[in-house]
């Protein structure tokens, strides 16, 4: 043996096989349609450039949602358990109830606003109407009277969270 292998070792055989590559159309049904939609979307984006003022206005509008959501997600649970002395179970239940009501309110408010006709547009009347209750309920969540404990604290915070979630919708 000249290759240094023992007489009982298996021999390596190299086989070259050509496998035809499938096109993206064959692999993903509807791919040409998706590609056409993506190209159309890019073309629309190129044609309708937003000015800096419009971008800032959209950003300010999203800040309300971002601040309220972050405050509810990260701060309220800590505040309720560490500062107000509420059990984690009750604080979690308040969050669950708020999200449950939100999941019902969002489609209903969307349906309502879709069918609204006003000189301000479909969405703006609801945005303007919810601004003050949203700000007030958000502030009140973090300004809970010390006299509230137990069930009264739970009901008070639950009502505020429900108001907050509906106003955010």
TARANOR-V925716 format. One record per residue. N is the residue number from 0. RES is the residue in three letters. OMEGA is omega in radians with two decimals (* if undefined). Layout:
# TARANOR-V925716
N_RES_OMEGA, N_RES_OMEGA
This chain:
# TARANOR-V925716
0_UNK_-3.12, 1_UNK_-3.10, 2_UNK_3.06, 3_UNK_3.12, 4_UNK_3.08, 5_UNK_-3.06, 6_UNK_-3.10, 7_UNK_-3.09, 8_UNK_3.13, 9_UNK_3.12, 10_UNK_3.08, 11_UNK_3.13, 12_UNK_3.11, 13_UNK_3.12, 14_UNK_3.09, 15_UNK_3.14, 16_UNK_3.09, 17_UNK_3.12, 18_UNK_3.13, 19_UNK_3.14, 20_UNK_3.10, 21_UNK_3.08, 22_UNK_3.13, 23_UNK_3.13, 24_UNK_-3.14, 25_UNK_-3.09, 26_UNK_-3.06, 27_UNK_3.09, 28_UNK_3.12, 29_UNK_-3.11, 30_UNK_3.11, 31_UNK_3.12, 32_UNK_3.12, 33_UNK_3.13, 34_UNK_3.12, 35_UNK_3.12, 36_UNK_3.13, 37_UNK_3.12, 38_UNK_3.10, 39_UNK_3.13, 40_UNK_3.11, 41_UNK_3.13, 42_UNK_3.10, 43_UNK_3.13, 44_UNK_3.12, 45_UNK_-3.09, 46_UNK_-3.02, 47_UNK_3.10, 48_UNK_3.08, 49_UNK_3.07, 50_UNK_-3.12, 51_UNK_-3.13, 52_UNK_3.12, 53_UNK_3.11, 54_UNK_3.11, 55_UNK_3.13, 56_UNK_3.08, 57_UNK_3.14, 58_UNK_3.11, 59_UNK_3.11, 60_UNK_3.14, 61_UNK_3.12, 62_UNK_3.12, 63_UNK_3.13, 64_UNK_-3.12, 65_UNK_-3.13, 66_UNK_-3.12, 67_UNK_-3.13, 68_UNK_3.11, 69_UNK_3.12, 70_UNK_3.14, 71_UNK_-3.05, 72_UNK_-3.00, 73_UNK_-3.00, 74_UNK_-3.02, 75_UNK_-3.13, 76_UNK_3.10, 77_UNK_-3.12, 78_UNK_-3.11, 79_UNK_-3.09, 80_UNK_-3.04, 81_UNK_-3.05, 82_UNK_-3.08, 83_UNK_3.10, 84_UNK_3.13, 85_UNK_3.10, 86_UNK_3.11, 87_UNK_3.12, 88_UNK_3.14, 89_UNK_3.12, 90_UNK_3.08, 91_UNK_3.11, 92_UNK_3.08, 93_UNK_3.11, 94_UNK_3.13, 95_UNK_-3.14, 96_UNK_3.12, 97_UNK_3.13, 98_UNK_3.10, 99_UNK_3.10, 100_UNK_3.12, 101_UNK_-3.14, 102_UNK_3.08, 103_UNK_-3.07, 104_UNK_-3.09, 105_UNK_3.14, 106_UNK_-3.14, 107_UNK_3.12, 108_UNK_3.06, 109_UNK_3.10, 110_UNK_3.12, 111_UNK_-3.11, 112_UNK_3.08, 113_UNK_-3.11, 114_UNK_3.13, 115_UNK_3.06, 116_UNK_3.10, 117_UNK_-3.14, 118_UNK_3.11, 119_UNK_-3.09, 120_UNK_-3.08, 121_UNK_-3.00, 122_UNK_-3.02, 123_UNK_3.13, 124_UNK_-3.14, 125_UNK_3.09, 126_UNK_3.13, 127_UNK_-3.12, 128_UNK_-3.07, 129_UNK_-3.05, 130_UNK_-3.09, 131_UNK_3.08, 132_UNK_3.11, 133_UNK_-3.14, 134_UNK_-3.13, 135_UNK_-3.12, 136_UNK_3.09, 137_UNK_3.12, 138_UNK_-3.11, 139_UNK_3.08, 140_UNK_-3.11, 141_UNK_3.08, 142_UNK_-3.07, 143_UNK_3.11, 144_UNK_-3.13, 145_UNK_-3.11, 146_UNK_-3.14, 147_UNK_3.08, 148_UNK_3.03, 149_UNK_-3.08, 150_UNK_3.13, 151_UNK_3.10, 152_UNK_3.14, 153_UNK_-3.12, 154_UNK_3.13, 155_UNK_-3.11, 156_UNK_3.09, 157_UNK_3.12, 158_UNK_3.12, 159_UNK_3.14, 160_UNK_3.10, 161_UNK_3.10, 162_UNK_3.14, 163_UNK_-3.11, 164_UNK_3.12, 165_UNK_3.11, 166_UNK_3.10, 167_UNK_-3.13, 168_UNK_*
